[in-house]
Amino acid sequence: MNAKQVPVGVSARHIHLTEEHIAHLFGDGHELKVLKKLLQPGLFAAEETVTLVGPKGEIGNVRVIGPARRATQVEISLTDTRLLGVYPPVRLSGRHDGTPGLTVRGPAGEIALERGVIIAARHLHLHTSEARAWGIADRQLLRVRIGKERPVVLEDVVARVSDRFALELHIDTDEANAAGVKTGDIGHIVET
């Protein structure tokens, strides 16, 4: 891959669950089953799905992403907020202060989250070596061009730098649809 080219990863709505919530939603002792490994090391799309229930409606077949986390987090798009009637802020993963909750229904039970629903801020995962080579710092805001027939320049793409990351631009389905891109397409950093 040439310098400043980044693979696109489109994140559909999904949920990260704690061990406690996995047990409550799927039954005591339940372990998530790997459906597909994701590009980010250690992460996988699980076979399990849940239903999100908000004040206005519900969305079924929401994929669980494993492994278990320390805090349950729901990631939805702006379009999803209108369907559910829940209006979360745009946030980086793990920042749950001031976020709304909703009800999560699984085959063995349901949980009422008090918080943890976000619209994920668009971000670019970079391994430390790539960030160093490109002169990009952790949390730096970048501009990334995506799409060919309907190109879009994404502003305020947050650089996420770690030895545990693989190079990948994470955007949601609304952003991908606007530019006509899919997972595996290539974006270009246009300014650092």
C-alpha positions as CSV (number, residue, x, y, z in Angstrom):
1,M,0.0,0.0,0.0
2,N,1.4,3.4,-1.0
3,A,2.1,6.1,1.6
4,K,-1.0,7.8,2.9
5,Q,-3.4,5.2,1.5
6,V,-5.6,3.6,4.1
7,P,-8.1,0.7,3.9
8,V,-11.6,1.6,4.7
9,G,-13.6,-0.4,7.3
10,V,-17.3,0.3,7.4
11,S,-18.8,-0.3,10.8
12,A,-22.5,-1.2,10.8
13,R,-24.4,-0.8,14.1
14,H,-23.0,-3.1,16.7
15,I,-22.6,-3.7,20.4
16,H,-19.7,-4.5,22.8
17,L,-20.8,-6.3,25.9
18,T,-19.4,-7.0,29.4
19,E,-19.2,-10.6,30.6
20,E,-22.1,-9.9,33.0
21,H,-24.3,-8.6,30.1
22,I,-23.3,-11.5,27.9
23,A,-24.6,-13.9,30.6
24,H,-27.7,-11.9,31.2
25,L,-28.6,-11.7,27.4
26,F,-27.5,-15.2,26.3
27,G,-27.5,-17.3,29.5
28,D,-25.0,-18.1,32.3
29,G,-21.7,-19.4,31.1
30,H,-22.3,-18.4,27.5
31,E,-19.2,-17.7,25.4
32,L,-19.4,-15.7,22.3
33,K,-18.9,-17.7,19.1
34,V,-16.6,-16.2,16.4
35,L,-18.4,-15.5,13.1
36,K,-15.6,-13.6,11.5
37,K,-12.3,-12.2,12.7
38,L,-11.9,-8.4,12.2
39,L,-8.9,-6.5,10.9
40,Q,-8.1,-5.1,14.3
41,P,-6.1,-7.7,16.2
42,G,-8.1,-9.8,18.7
43,L,-11.5,-8.4,17.6
44,F,-14.2,-10.5,16.0
45,A,-17.8,-10.3,14.8
46,A,-19.7,-12.8,16.9
47,E,-22.5,-15.1,15.8
48,E,-24.7,-13.6,18.5
49,T,-27.0,-10.7,17.8
50,V,-29.4,-8.6,20.0
51,T,-32.3,-6.2,19.5
52,L,-31.9,-2.5,20.5
53,V,-35.1,-1.0,21.9
54,G,-35.6,2.8,22.1
55,P,-38.5,5.1,22.9
56,K,-39.6,5.2,19.2
57,G,-38.7,1.8,17.9
58,E,-36.4,-1.1,17.8
59,I,-33.7,-2.5,15.6
60,G,-33.1,-6.3,15.5
61,N,-30.1,-8.4,14.4
62,V,-27.5,-6.0,15.9
63,R,-24.1,-7.8,15.8
64,V,-22.1,-8.4,19.0
65,I,-18.4,-7.6,18.7
66,G,-16.1,-9.7,20.9
67,P,-14.3,-10.2,23.1
68,A,-16.1,-9.0,26.2
69,R,-15.2,-5.4,27.4
70,R,-15.1,-3.6,30.7
71,A,-18.2,-1.5,29.8
72,T,-21.1,-2.2,27.4
73,Q,-21.1,0.1,24.5
74,V,-23.7,0.5,21.6
75,E,-22.5,2.1,18.4
76,I,-25.2,3.3,16.0
77,S,-25.4,5.7,13.1
78,L,-27.3,9.0,12.9
79,T,-30.0,7.3,10.8
80,D,-30.4,4.7,13.6
81,T,-30.9,7.4,16.1
82,R,-34.1,8.5,14.3
83,L,-35.4,5.0,14.2
84,L,-34.8,4.4,17.9
85,G,-35.6,7.8,19.3
86,V,-32.2,7.9,21.1
87,Y,-29.9,10.8,20.4
88,P,-26.3,10.1,21.5
89,P,-23.3,12.3,20.9
90,V,-20.4,11.6,18.5
91,R,-17.7,10.1,20.7
92,L,-14.5,8.0,20.6
93,S,-15.0,4.5,21.9
94,G,-15.0,4.2,25.7
95,R,-16.2,7.8,26.5
96,H,-19.6,7.2,28.0
97,D,-20.1,10.4,30.1
98,G,-23.2,12.2,29.1
99,T,-24.4,9.4,26.8
100,P,-28.0,8.0,26.7
101,G,-29.0,4.4,27.3
102,L,-31.6,2.1,25.8
103,T,-32.9,-1.5,26.3
104,V,-30.9,-4.4,24.9
105,R,-32.9,-7.6,24.3
106,G,-31.3,-11.0,23.9
107,P,-32.6,-14.6,23.7
108,A,-32.2,-15.1,27.5
109,G,-33.2,-11.7,28.9
110,E,-32.8,-8.0,28.5
111,I,-30.9,-5.2,30.1
112,A,-31.7,-1.5,30.5
113,L,-28.5,0.5,29.9
114,E,-28.4,3.8,31.6
115,R,-25.6,5.0,29.3
116,G,-23.2,3.9,26.7
117,V,-24.9,4.6,23.4
118,I,-22.7,6.6,21.0
119,I,-22.3,7.6,17.3
120,A,-18.6,6.6,16.8
121,A,-16.4,9.4,15.8
122,R,-14.7,8.6,12.5
123,H,-11.2,7.5,13.2
124,L,-8.1,6.0,11.7
125,H,-6.3,3.2,13.4
126,L,-2.5,3.3,12.9
127,H,0.3,1.1,14.2
128,T,2.9,3.1,16.0
129,S,5.4,2.5,13.2
130,E,3.1,3.8,10.5
131,A,2.2,6.9,12.5
132,R,5.9,7.6,13.1
133,A,6.7,7.1,9.4
134,W,3.9,9.4,8.3
135,G,4.4,12.0,11.1
136,I,1.0,11.5,12.7
137,A,0.4,11.8,16.4
138,D,-2.2,10.0,18.5
139,R,-5.5,12.0,18.6
140,Q,-4.3,14.2,15.7
141,L,-7.2,15.3,13.5
142,L,-6.8,14.3,9.8
143,R,-8.6,14.8,6.5
144,V,-9.2,11.6,4.5
145,R,-10.7,11.4,0.9
146,I,-12.9,8.4,0.2
147,G,-14.9,7.3,-2.8
148,K,-14.5,7.5,-6.6
149,E,-17.8,8.3,-8.3
150,R,-19.0,10.3,-5.3
151,P,-15.9,11.4,-3.4
152,V,-16.1,12.9,0.0
153,V,-13.4,14.4,2.1
154,L,-13.9,13.5,5.8
155,E,-12.9,16.2,8.2
156,D,-11.8,15.6,11.8
157,V,-10.8,12.0,11.4
158,V,-9.2,11.1,14.8
159,A,-5.8,9.3,14.6
160,R,-5.7,6.4,17.0
161,V,-2.1,5.2,17.4
162,S,-1.0,2.0,19.2
163,D,1.3,-1.0,18.9
164,R,-1.9,-3.1,19.0
165,F,-3.6,-1.5,16.0
166,A,-3.7,-2.4,12.3
167,L,-4.0,0.4,9.7
168,E,-7.7,0.9,9.0
169,L,-10.1,3.9,8.6
170,H,-13.3,3.3,10.6
171,I,-16.5,5.0,9.3
172,D,-20.2,4.2,9.8
173,T,-22.7,3.2,7.2
174,D,-24.1,6.7,6.8
175,E,-20.6,8.0,5.9
176,A,-19.9,5.0,3.6
177,N,-23.2,5.3,1.8
178,A,-22.6,9.1,1.2
179,A,-19.4,8.3,-0.6
180,G,-20.4,5.0,-2.2
181,V,-17.6,3.0,-0.4
182,K,-17.4,-0.4,1.2
183,T,-15.1,-2.2,3.5
184,G,-11.8,-2.9,1.7
185,D,-11.9,0.3,-0.5
186,I,-9.0,2.7,-0.2
187,G,-9.0,6.1,1.2
188,H,-6.2,8.8,1.0
189,I,-5.0,11.1,3.7
190,V,-5.0,14.5,2.0
191,E,-3.6,16.6,4.8
192,T,-1.7,15.9,8.1
